[in-house]
Amino acid sequence: PRRRVHVVGIARPENLRTVARLRRELTRSRHDVRLHLAPPAEGAGKWANINAALAAAPIGDADWLVVVDDDVVLPRGFLDRFLALAERFEFELAQPAHAFASHAAWDVTRRRPGVLARRTRFVEIGPVTALTARAARELLPFPPLQMGWGLDARWSAIAAERGWAIGVIDATPVRHLKPVAASYPREAAIAEAEAFLGGRAYVTRTQASETLAEYRRV
C-alpha cells in the first residue's frame, strides 16, 4: 500500500551534491514522501538539529519516519523495496545494510550476499534509519546529543523491552561515503556515549553483533 513517509535529515553545505542525489532518489518512490533536509544550526549537534527539523516539520500522520545522513548514496528504487521488506518482516526499526564499498562501524550491518533481511538485536542511528509511527511516538524527541554514540544501543534495548522486531535490510545496501568520526573527535563521542548510557538499559556490543533470524532469497 502507498505509505506516508516523512524523511528528515541535515544538509551540510559541503554535501549538497550528495543531498541532491538523495532527493532525486527518494522522490522517485511510489509512496507519499515528504522531504525535510535542513541546514544545520551553528554549534548544534546532529540530534539537536534533527529535533529542530522535526519541530519545524512534525511527523504528523506519517506511517514511517526515515532519518538520513547527507553523505550516503542510495541504490536506485531504494525506498519502495526497503519499506516493503521492513513491513514484510514486521520491523519497527530498520536500516539498510552497508554495501561492500561502504564505510561501516559494525560487522552486523554489513551486507550478506543472498540474504533479503535479518532480524537483529541492534539497528544503527545512521546513515539511514527507519522508524514506524509507533516507534517514533515512543522514541521522539531524540536526546539533544552532539554525536549520538550510544543512542542506537539505547533504542535497541527499548525495542527488546517492547518486544519489537528490528533488523537490517540486506537487499537494499547503501554506501556511506565517509568513515565514522570523520568530522568529530572519537574520544568525545565515546565520553558522550558513556555519560548518556549511565543508568540506562542498553544493548552491549556482544549483543549488538547477534543475528536472530535470517531471511533468504527463494
FIDOKE-343920 format. One record per atom (N, C-alpha, C, CB): residue number from 1; residue in one letter; y, x, z. Coordinates in pm, whole numbers. Glycine has a CB too. Layout:
N
 seq type     py     px     pz
 NUM    a      Y      X      Z
...
This chain:
218
 seq type     py     px     pz
   1    p   -121     82      0
   1    p      0      0      0
   1    p    127     86      0
   1    p      0    -93    121
   2    r    232     32    -56
   2    r    359    105    -58
   2    r    414    113     85
   2    r    462     36   -153
   3    r    445    233    127
   3    r    492    257    263
   3    r    640    294    265
   3    r    411    368    328
   4    r    703    269    378
   4    r    839    315    403
   4    r    829    451    472
   4    r    922    211    489
   5    v    883    555    407
   5    v    868    692    456
   5    v   1006    750    482
   5    v    789    780    355
   6    h   1029    789    606
   6    h   1157    845    650
   6    h   1141    996    659
   6    h   1203    783    787
   7    v   1206   1069    572
   7    v   1194   1215    568
   7    v   1321   1277    625
   7    v   1168   1266    422
   8    v   1305   1365    723
   8    v   1420   1428    786
   8    v   1398   1579    791
   8    v   1445   1370    928
   9    g   1507   1653    774
   9    g   1498   1798    779
   9    g   1636   1859    778
   9    g   1415   1852    663
  10    i   1639   1989    797
  10    i   1764   2065    796
  10    i   1770   2146    667
  10    i   1775   2158    921
  11    a   1884   2139    598
  11    a   1902   2210    471
  11    a   2005   2321    491
  11    a   1947   2112    358
  12    r   1957   2444    506
  12    r   2048   2557    523
  12    r   2103   2603    388
  12    r   1976   2673    594
  13    p   2225   2650    385
  13    p   2288   2688    258
  13    p   2206   2789    178
  13    p   2425   2746    284
  14    e   2139   2881    244
  14    e   2064   2983    172
  14    e   1936   2930    108
  14    e   2029   3097    266
  15    n   1898   2805    141
  15    n   1774   2749     87
  15    n   1798   2626      0
  15    n   1680   2713    201
  16    l   1916   2612    -55
  16    l   1948   2490   -129
  16    l   1862   2474   -255
  16    l   2095   2490   -168
  17    r   1821   2585   -317
  17    r   1735   2573   -435
  17    r   1598   2515   -397
  17    r   1718   2711   -503
  18    t   1543   2563   -287
  18    t   1414   2509   -240
  18    t   1430   2363   -197
  18    t   1359   2593   -123
  19    v   1542   2331   -133
  19    v   1568   2193    -91
  19    v   1576   2100   -213
  19    v   1699   2185    -10
  20    a   1637   2147   -321
  20    a   1645   2065   -442
  20    a   1506   2038   -497
  20    a   1731   2135   -550
  21    r   1416   2137   -491
  21    r   1277   2115   -535
  21    r   1206   2015   -444
  21    r   1199   2249   -537
  22    l   1232   2024   -313
  22    l   1175   1928   -219
  22    l   1219   1786   -254
  22    l   1217   1962    -76
  23    r   1348   1770   -279
  23    r   1400   1637   -312
  23    r   1333   1581   -437
  23    r   1551   1642   -332
  24    r   1322   1664   -540
  24    r   1262   1617   -665
  24    r   1117   1575   -644
  24    r   1270   1727   -771
  25    e   1043   1655   -570
  25    e    902   1622   -550
  25    e    884   1497   -464
  25    e    829   1738   -485
  26    l    958   1486   -356
  26    l    940   1372   -266
  26    l    984   1241   -330
  26    l   1017   1396   -137
  27    t   1085   1246   -414
  27    t   1132   1122   -477
  27    t   1047   1081   -596
  27    t   1276   1139   -522
  28    r    947   1161   -633
  28    r    850   1119   -735
  28    r    750   1018   -678
  28    r    776   1240   -791
  29    s    746   1006   -548
  29    s    645    923   -483
  29    s    660    775   -521
  29    s    655    939   -332
  30    r    548    704   -517
  30    r    549    559   -537
  30    r    595    486   -412
  30    r    411    510   -576
  31    h    603    558   -299
  31    h    646    496   -174
  31    h    798    483   -169
  31    h    596    578    -54
  32    d    846    406    -73
  32    d    990    391    -48
  32    d   1033    507     41
  32    d   1024    252     19
  33    v   1085    613    -21
  33    v   1118    735     51
  33    v   1267    741     79
  33    v   1073    859    -30
  34    r   1300    761    205
  34    r   1440    777    246
  34    r   1459    920    294
  34    r   1479    674    359
  35    l   1536    995    217
  35    l   1554   1138    245
  35    l   1681   1162    325
  35    l   1559   1218    114
  36    h   1667   1241    432
  36    h   1782   1277    516
  36    h   1772   1425    548
  36    h   1788   1189    647
  37    l   1820   1508    456
  37    l   1818   1653    472
  37    l   1961   1697    496
  37    l   1756   1725    345
  38    a   1991   1729    622
  38    a   2130   1751    664
  38    a   2157   1898    690
  38    a   2161   1669    789
  39    p   2281   1943    670
  39    p   2316   2082    705
  39    p   2313   2099    856
  39    p   2457   2119    649
  40    p   2278   2217    904
  40    p   2270   2239   1049
  40    p   2407   2250   1113
  40    p   2189   2363   1079
  41    a   2415   2210   1239
  41    a   2537   2232   1317
  41    a   2537   2376   1366
  41    a   2547   2131   1437
  42    e   2651   2439   1365
  42    e   2660   2579   1405
  42    e   2616   2597   1550
  42    e   2803   2631   1385
  43    g   2525   2689   1572
  43    g   2480   2721   1707
  43    g   2371   2630   1761
  43    g   2594   2716   1798
  44    a   2339   2522   1692
  44    a   2236   2429   1740
  44    a   2099   2474   1691
  44    a   2266   2285   1693
  45    g   1997   2452   1773
  45    g   1861   2484   1734
  45    g   1803   2380   1642
  45    g   1774   2498   1856
  46    k   1683   2411   1590
  46    k   1619   2322   1493
  46    k   1605   2180   1546
  46    k   1483   2376   1454
  47    w   1555   2166   1668
  47    w   1521   2032   1716
  47    w   1643   1954   1761
  47    w   1422   2041   1830
  48    a   1747   2022   1806
  48    a   1874   1954   1830
  48    a   1931   1903   1698
  48    a   1976   2049   1900
  49    n   1917   1983   1592
  49    n   1964   1940   1460
  49    n   1881   1823   1406
  49    n   1959   2057   1362
  50    i   1749   1827   1428
  50    i   1665   1716   1383
  50    i   1702   1588   1458
  50    i   1515   1749   1405
  51    n   1724   1598   1590
  51    n   1766   1481   1667
  51    n   1899   1426   1617
  51    n   1777   1516   1815
  52    a   1991   1516   1582
  52    a   2121   1471   1530
  52    a   2104   1400   1396
  52    a   2217   1590   1515
  53    a   2016   1452   1311
  53    a   1991   1388   1182
  53    a   1929   1250   1203
  53    a   1898   1475   1096
  54    l   1840   1237   1300
  54    l   1778   1107   1328
  54    l   1876   1010   1392
  54    l   1656   1125   1418
  55    a   1970   1062   1469
  55    a   2073    975   1527
  55    a   2163    920   1417
  55    a   2157   1052   1632
  56    a   2193   1004   1317
  56    a   2277    960   1206
  56    a   2201    868   1111
  56    a   2332   1080   1129
  57    a   2070    888   1101
  57    a   1986    807   1012
  57    a   1859    769   1087
  57    a   1952    884    878
  58    p   1864    665   1170
  58    p   1749    627   1253
  58    p   1627    592   1169
  58    p   1785    509   1343
  59    i   1511    610   1230
  59    i   1385    584   1160
  59    i   1368    437   1125
  59    i   1268    631   1244
  60    g   1425    347   1205
  60    g   1421    205   1172
  60    g   1279    151   1161
  60    g   1495    180   1042
  61    d   1251     82   1050
  61    d   1121     18   1033
  61    d   1025    101    949
  61    d   1138   -118    969
  62    a   1048    232    942
  62    a    962    318    859
  62    a    819    319    912
  62    a   1017    461    855
  63    d    724    330    820
  63    d    582    342    856
  63    d    547    485    895
  63    d    494    297    740
  64    w    616    581    834
  64    w    591    723    859
  64    w    723    797    877
  64    w    509    785    745
  65    l    724    892    968
  65    l    831    990    980
  65    l    774   1124    937
  65    l    888    996   1125
  66    v    840   1190    841
  66    v    797   1321    794
  66    v    909   1421    821
  66    v    761   1318    640
  67    v    877   1525    895
  67    v    973   1631    925
  67    v    940   1750    837
  67    v    970   1670   1078
  68    v   1039   1797    760
  68    v   1014   1907    665
  68    v   1107   2024    692
  68    v   1031   1858    520
  69    d   1056   2144    673
  69    d   1139   2264    674
  69    d   1201   2281    536
  69    d   1057   2390    714
  70    d   1304   2363    527
  70    d   1374   2380    399
  70    d   1326   2501    321
  70    d   1523   2392    424
  71    d   1216   2563    366
  71    d   1162   2680    295
  71    d   1014   2660    265
  71    d   1181   2808    379
  72    v    980   2540    218
  72    v    842   2505    187
  72    v    835   2450     45
  72    v    786   2403    289
  73    v    728   2485    -26
  73    v    705   2435   -162
  73    v    587   2339   -158
  73    v    678   2552   -262
  74    l    607   2218   -211
  74    l    505   2114   -210
  74    l    434   2109   -346
  74    l    568   1977   -177
  75    p    304   2078   -347
  75    p    234   2061   -475
  75    p    277   1931   -542
  75    p     81   2063   -455
  76    r    262   1923   -671
  76    r    301   1801   -743
  76    r    215   1683   -697
  76    r    288   1822   -896
  77    g    280   1568   -679
  77    g    210   1450   -632
  77    g    177   1454   -484
  77    g     85   1431   -711
  78    f    246   1539   -411
  78    f    212   1566   -272
  78    f    208   1442   -184
  78    f    309   1664   -215
  79    l    319   1369   -176
  79    l    333   1268    -71
  79    l    232   1156    -82
  79    l    472   1211    -73
  80    d    208   1107   -201
  80    d    116    994   -217
  80    d    -25   1031   -171
  80    d    113    947   -362
  81    r    -71   1146   -213
  81    r   -207   1187   -176
  81    r   -215   1222    -28
  81    r   -252   1308   -261
  82    f   -115   1290     22
  82    f   -112   1330    163
  82    f   -119   1208    254
  82    f     16   1410    193
  83    l    -35   1108    230
  83    l    -34    990    316
  83    l   -160    906    298
  83    l     88    905    288
  84    a   -212    899    175
  84    a   -336    824    154
  84    a   -449    881    237
  84    a   -374    825      5
  85    l   -460   1012    242
  85    l   -567   1075    319
  85    l   -540   1066    470
  85    l   -583   1220    278
  86    a   -415   1081    511
  86    a   -383   1067    653
  86    a   -420    927    702
  86    a   -232   1094    677
  87    e   -393    826    620
  87    e   -429    690    659
  87    e   -579    667    648
  87    e   -353    589    573
  88    r   -642    725    548
  88    r   -787    709    533
  88    r   -861    757    656
  88    r   -836    785    409
  89    f   -814    866    716
  89    f   -882    922    832
  89    f   -813    884    963
  89    f   -889   1073    820
  90    e   -716    793    954
  90    e   -651    732   1071
  90    e   -583    834   1161
  90    e   -752    653   1152
  91    f   -517    932   1097
  91    f   -443   1032   1174
  91    f   -308    974   1218
  91    f   -422   1161   1090
  92    e   -275    995   1345
  92    e   -142    959   1395
  92    e    -42   1073   1375
  92    e   -149    920   1544
  93    l    -92   1195   1380
  93    l    -14   1315   1347
  93    l    -93   1390   1241
  93    l     12   1405   1475
  94    a    -23   1435   1138
  94    a    -92   1507   1031
  94    a     -2   1614    972
  94    a   -138   1408    920
  95    q    -65   1716    919
  95    q      8   1820    848
  95    q    -74   1862    727
  95    q     38   1942    940
  96    p     -9   1905    619
  96    p    -84   1963    508
  96    p   -131   2103    545
  96    p      2   1968    380
  97    a   -244   2142    492
  97    a   -291   2279    512
  97    a   -197   2377    444
  97    a   -435   2295    457
  98    h   -205   2502    489
  98    h   -131   2610    423
  98    h   -214   2662    306
  98    h    -98   2725    523
  99    a   -149   2677    192
  99    a   -214   2738     76
  99    a   -249   2883    107
  99    a   -122   2730    -50
 100    f   -335   2941     24
 100    f   -377   3079     48
 100    f   -259   3176     43
 100    f   -482   3121    -55
 101    a   -158   3144    -39
 101    a    -42   3232    -54
 101    a     70   3200     45
 101    a     11   3224   -194
 102    s     45   3108    136
 102    s    148   3065    231
 102    s    149   3153    355
 102    s    126   2920    270
 103    h    267   3169    413
 103    h    275   3228    547
 103    h    227   3122    647
 103    h    422   3275    580
 104    a    138   3161    737
 104    a     82   3067    834
 104    a     62   3139    967
 104    a    -51   3007    784
 105    a     84   3065   1076
 105    a     71   3123   1209
 105    a    -66   3097   1272
 105    a    179   3069   1299
 106    w   -142   3001   1216
 106    w   -268   2959   1277
 106    w   -378   2957   1170
 106    w   -253   2820   1342
 107    d   -492   3015   1202
 107    d   -605   3013   1108
 107    d   -654   2870   1083
 107    d   -719   3099   1161
 108    v   -647   2785   1185
 108    v   -699   2649   1172
 108    v   -621   2567   1070
 108    v   -697   2579   1306
 109    t   -498   2606   1041
 109    t   -417   2530    945
 109    t   -429   2584    802
 109    t   -272   2532    988
 110    r   -505   2691    785
 110    r   -523   2750    652
 110    r   -619   2664    570
 110    r   -575   2897    662
 111    r   -592   2646    444
 111    r   -673   2562    356
 111    r   -819   2606    353
 111    r   -616   2563    215
 112    r   -909   2506    352
 112    r  -1053   2533    338
 112    r  -1101   2472    208
 112    r  -1133   2475    460
 113    p  -1155   2553    117
 113    p  -1199   2503    -14
 113    p  -1306   2396      0
 113    p  -1251   2619   -100
 114    g  -1298   2296    -87
 114    g  -1397   2190    -90
 114    g  -1382   2085     17
 114    g  -1530   2249    -79
 115    v  -1278   2097     99
 115    v  -1256   2004    210
 115    v  -1134   1916    179
 115    v  -1235   2080    344
 116    l  -1147   1786    205
 116    l  -1033   1695    190
 116    l   -940   1703    310
 116    l  -1083   1551    171
 117    a   -999   1694    429
 117    a   -919   1691    552
 117    a  -1008   1726    669
 117    a   -853   1551    572
 118    r   -944   1760    781
 118    r  -1017   1790    904
 118    r   -947   1724   1022
 118    r  -1028   1942    926
 119    r  -1028   1668   1111
 119    r   -973   1624   1239
 119    r   -972   1744   1332
 119    r  -1057   1505   1301
 120    t   -858   1772   1392
 120    t   -840   1890   1475
 120    t   -786   1849   1612
 120    t   -745   1991   1408
 121    r   -773   1947   1700
 121    r   -709   1924   1830
 121    r   -560   1955   1825
 121    r   -777   2010   1939
 122    f   -512   2005   1709
 122    f   -378   2062   1705
 122    f   -315   2037   1568
 122    f   -382   2213   1734
 123    v   -188   1998   1571
 123    v   -107   1986   1450
 123    v     25   2059   1476
 123    v    -82   1835   1411
 124    e     67   2140   1382
 124    e    189   2221   1397
 124    e    316   2137   1390
 124    e    193   2328   1289
 125    i    426   2199   1434
 125    i    557   2136   1422
 125    i    624   2168   1288
 125    i    648   2182   1536
 126    g    559   2236   1202
 126    g    615   2269   1071
 126    g    512   2345    990
 126    g    744   2352   1085
 127    p    536   2369    863
 127    p    659   2336    790
 127    p    671   2191    747
 127    p    669   2423    669
 128    v    559   2116    750
 128    v    563   1973    720
 128    v    477   1902    824
 128    v    513   1943    573
 129    t    535   1805    892
 129    t    461   1729    993
 129    t    489   1581    973
 129    t    499   1773   1137
 130    a    384   1500    974
 130    a    399   1356    957
 130    a    354   1283   1083
 130    a    317   1307    835
 131    l    434   1184   1124
 131    l    405   1103   1241
 131    l    404    957   1200
 131    l    509   1129   1355
 132    t    303    882   1246
 132    t    307    738   1224
 132    t    420    678   1306
 132    t    171    672   1261
 133    a    452    552   1278
 133    a    557    484   1354
 133    a    522    483   1502
 133    a    578    340   1303
 134    r    395    461   1535
 134    r    356    459   1676
 134    r    377    594   1742
 134    r    210    416   1690
 135    a    335    701   1675
 135    a    353    834   1732
 135    a    501    867   1746
 135    a    284    939   1645
 136    a    581    829   1647
 136    a    724    857   1653
 136    a    789    786   1771
 136    a    792    816   1523
 137    r    749    663   1797
 137    r    806    589   1911
 137    r    779    661   2042
 137    r    750    447   1916
 138    e    663    724   2055
 138    e    628    789   2180
 138    e    686    930   2192
 138    e    478    796   2193
 139    l    707    996   2080
 139    l    749   1136   2084
 139    l    899   1157   2067
 139    l    677   1213   1978
 140    l    969   1059   2013
 140    l   1114   1071   1997
 140    l   1186   1031   2126
 140    l   1164    983   1880
 141    p   1304   1090   2154
 141    p   1365   1201   2080
 141    p   1294   1332   2112
 141    p   1515   1212   2113
 142    f   1304   1426   2019
 142    f   1243   1556   2040
 142    f   1322   1635   2143
 142    f   1233   1634   1908
 143    p   1257   1722   2221
 143    p   1332   1808   2313
 143    p   1430   1894   2235
 143    p   1235   1897   2397
 144    p   1551   1914   2283
 144    p   1652   1991   2208
 144    p   1629   2141   2217
 144    p   1791   1958   2262
 145    l   1514   2184   2167
 145    l   1477   2326   2172
 145    l   1539   2403   2056
 145    l   1324   2341   2171
 146    q   1549   2532   2075
 146    q   1602   2617   1968
 146    q   1495   2645   1862
 146    q   1655   2749   2026
 147    m   1388   2711   1901
 147    m   1283   2748   1808
 147    m   1169   2645   1808
 147    m   1228   2886   1841
 148    g   1138   2592   1924
 148    g   1039   2485   1933
 148    g    897   2530   1952
 148    g   1045   2404   1813
 149    w    874   2659   1975
 149    w    737   2702   2001
 149    w    686   2630   2126
 149    w    729   2857   2020
 150    g    562   2586   2121
 150    g    504   2513   2232
 150    g    515   2363   2219
 150    g    568   2556   2358
 151    l    609   2315   2139
 151    l    624   2171   2123
 151    l    500   2109   2059
 151    l    747   2139   2038
 152    d    442   2179   1960
 152    d    322   2125   1897
 152    d    202   2125   1992
 152    d    288   2206   1771
 153    a    194   2225   2082
 153    a     87   2225   2182
 153    a    102   2107   2277
 153    a     88   2357   2261
 154    r    226   2071   2307
 154    r    253   1955   2393
 154    r    220   1825   2320
 154    r    400   1954   2438
 155    w    266   1812   2193
 155    w    234   1693   2114
 155    w     84   1672   2105
 155    w    294   1704   1973
 156    s     13   1780   2082
 156    s   -132   1770   2064
 156    s   -200   1725   2192
 156    s   -189   1904   2018
 157    a   -148   1769   2306
 157    a   -203   1723   2434
 157    a   -175   1575   2456
 157    a   -144   1804   2550
 158    i    -56   1530   2420
 158    i    -24   1387   2430
 158    i   -118   1306   2341
 158    i    124   1361   2391
 159    a   -143   1356   2220
 159    a   -235   1287   2129
 159    a   -373   1275   2192
 159    a   -245   1362   1996
 160    a   -422   1380   2257
 160    a   -553   1376   2322
 160    a   -553   1274   2436
 160    a   -592   1515   2375
 161    e   -443   1271   2513
 161    e   -432   1174   2622
 161    e   -435   1031   2572
 161    e   -305   1199   2702
 162    r   -374   1007   2456
 162    r   -365    872   2400
 162    r   -490    835   2318
 162    r   -241    860   2312
 163    g   -576    934   2292
 163    g   -692    908   2208
 163    g   -661    900   2061
 163    g   -757    783   2251
 164    w   -550    963   2018
 164    w   -512    961   1877
 164    w   -594   1062   1799
 164    w   -362    990   1861
 165    a   -629   1025   1677
 165    a   -684   1121   1582
 165    a   -568   1196   1517
 165    a   -773   1051   1474
 166    i   -578   1327   1510
 166    i   -476   1410   1443
 166    i   -549   1509   1353
 166    i   -384   1484   1547
 167    g   -479   1560   1252
 167    g   -551   1652   1166
 167    g   -472   1718   1056
 167    g   -661   1583   1107
 168    v   -547   1797    979
 168    v   -494   1879    870
 168    v   -549   1824    739
 168    v   -531   2030    889
 169    i   -460   1807    640
 169    i   -499   1760    507
 169    i   -513   1881    415
 169    i   -395   1658    450
 170    d   -637   1918    384
 170    d   -662   2037    301
 170    d   -637   2010    153
 170    d   -805   2084    320
 171    a   -645   1885    111
 171    a   -633   1852    -31
 171    a   -491   1864    -84
 171    a   -682   1712    -55
 172    t   -392   1881      5
 172    t   -252   1891    -38
 172    t   -187   2016     20
 172    t   -172   1765      4
 173    p   -237   2135    -11
 173    p   -185   2257     53
 173    p    -41   2288     10
 173    p   -275   2375     19
 174    v     39   2331    105
 174    v    178   2367     80
 174    v    195   2517     99
 174    v    273   2288    173
 175    r    306   2567     48
 175    r    334   2711     59
 175    r    462   2731    139
 175    r    346   2777    -82
 176    h    448   2792    256
 176    h    562   2826    341
 176    h    612   2963    296
 176    h    523   2825    494
 177    l    737   2969    255
 177    l    786   3088    187
 177    l    822   3203    280
 177    l    905   3053    105
 178    k    845   3173    407
 178    k    889   3279    499
 178    k    795   3286    618
 178    k   1034   3254    547
 179    p    774   3404    672
 179    p    687   3416    790
 179    p    750   3354    912
 179    p    655   3563    818
 180    v    666   3315   1007
 180    v    713   3260   1134
 180    v    800   3363   1205
 180    v    595   3217   1224
 181    a    907   3317   1266
 181    a   1002   3402   1340
 181    a   1078   3497   1250
 181    a    928   3481   1446
 182    a   1093   3461   1122
 182    a   1168   3547   1030
 182    a   1318   3542   1058
 182    a   1142   3507    885
 183    s   1366   3430   1116
 183    s   1511   3414   1136
 183    s   1552   3409   1282
 183    s   1557   3288   1067
 184    y   1460   3442   1373
 184    y   1493   3443   1515
 184    y   1399   3538   1587
 184    y   1484   3300   1576
 185    p   1436   3585   1708
 185    p   1353   3683   1779
 185    p   1228   3619   1838
 185    p   1433   3751   1890
 186    r   1114   3679   1811
 186    r    986   3627   1860
 186    r    983   3619   2013
 186    r    869   3715   1811
 187    e   1040   3720   2080
 187    e   1038   3722   2227
 187    e   1112   3602   2285
 187    e   1099   3853   2279
 188    a   1223   3565   2223
 188    a   1299   3450   2272
 188    a   1220   3321   2251
 188    a   1436   3440   2201
 189    a   1148   3312   2140
 189    a   1067   3194   2113
 189    a    955   3180   2214
 189    a   1009   3199   1971
 190    i    892   3293   2250
 190    i    784   3290   2349
 190    i    838   3248   2485
 190    i    715   3427   2359
 191    a    953   3303   2524
 191    a   1013   3268   2653
 191    a   1049   3121   2659
 191    a   1137   3354   2679
 192    e   1103   3069   2549
 192    e   1138   2927   2545
 192    e   1014   2840   2558
 192    e   1212   2893   2416
 193    a    906   2878   2491
 193    a    782   2802   2497
 193    a    725   2802   2639
 193    a    678   2859   2399
 194    e    726   2917   2705
 194    e    673   2925   2841
 194    e    754   2838   2936
 194    e    672   3071   2889
 195    a    885   2838   2920
 195    a    970   2754   3005
 195    a    947   2606   2979
 195    a   1117   2788   2984
 196    f    933   2570   2852
 196    f    913   2429   2816
 196    f    778   2376   2864
 196    f    924   2412   2665
 197    l    673   2457   2849
 197    l    538   2411   2882
 197    l    508   2416   3031
 197    l    437   2493   2807
 198    g    590   2485   3108
 198    g    567   2494   3252
 198    g    565   2355   3316
 198    g    675   2581   3317
 199    g    453   2321   3381
 199    g    442   2192   3446
 199    g    401   2078   3354
 199    g    569   2157   3509
 200    r    380   2107   3225
 200    r    338   2004   3129
 200    r    197   2035   3078
 200    r    439   1996   3011
 201    a    124   1930   3046
 201    a     -7   1949   2984
 201    a     13   1994   2839
 201    a    -91   1817   2990
 202    y    -73   2084   2794
 202    y    -64   2131   2656
 202    y   -201   2179   2610
 202    y     41   2244   2642
 203    v   -216   2187   2478
 203    v   -339   2237   2418
 203    v   -334   2390   2416
 203    v   -358   2180   2273
 204    t   -438   2454   2466
 204    t   -440   2600   2469
 204    t   -467   2656   2329
 204    t   -547   2651   2567
 205    r   -446   2786   2312
 205    r   -470   2849   2182
 205    r   -618   2835   2142
 205    r   -430   2998   2186
 206    t   -708   2847   2238
 206    t   -850   2830   2208
 206    t   -880   2689   2162
 206    t   -936   2865   2329
 207    q   -828   2590   2233
 207    q   -847   2450   2194
 207    q   -785   2421   2058
 207    q   -788   2356   2300
 208    a   -668   2480   2034
 208    a   -597   2455   1908
 208    a   -677   2502   1787
 208    a   -462   2524   1909
 209    s   -765   2597   1805
 209    s   -842   2652   1693
 209    s   -964   2567   1656
 209    s   -887   2792   1726
 210    e   -993   2462   1733
 210    e  -1114   2384   1714
 210    e  -1098   2277   1605
 210    e  -1155   2317   1845
 211    t  -1200   2262   1524
 211    t  -1209   2153   1427
 211    t  -1315   2054   1478
 211    t  -1245   2206   1282
 212    l  -1276   1927   1493
 212    l  -1365   1826   1549
 212    l  -1449   1757   1443
 212    l  -1286   1724   1626
 213    a  -1395   1744   1324
 213    a  -1469   1680   1213
 213    a  -1413   1732   1083
 213    a  -1459   1524   1220
 214    e  -1499   1745    984
 214    e  -1461   1795    853
 214    e  -1501   1693    748
 214    e  -1525   1934    823
 215    y  -1407   1655    662
 215    y  -1432   1553    560
 215    y  -1431   1622    424
 215    y  -1325   1438    565
 216    r  -1549   1625    360
 216    r  -1565   1700    235
 216    r  -1557   1611    114
 216    r  -1695   1774    235
 217    r  -1528   1673      2
 217    r  -1529   1602   -126
 217    r  -1672   1560   -159
 217    r  -1470   1689   -239
 218    v  -1685   1447   -223
 218    v  -1818   1397   -262
 218    v  -1851   1445   -402
 218    v  -1824   1241   -256
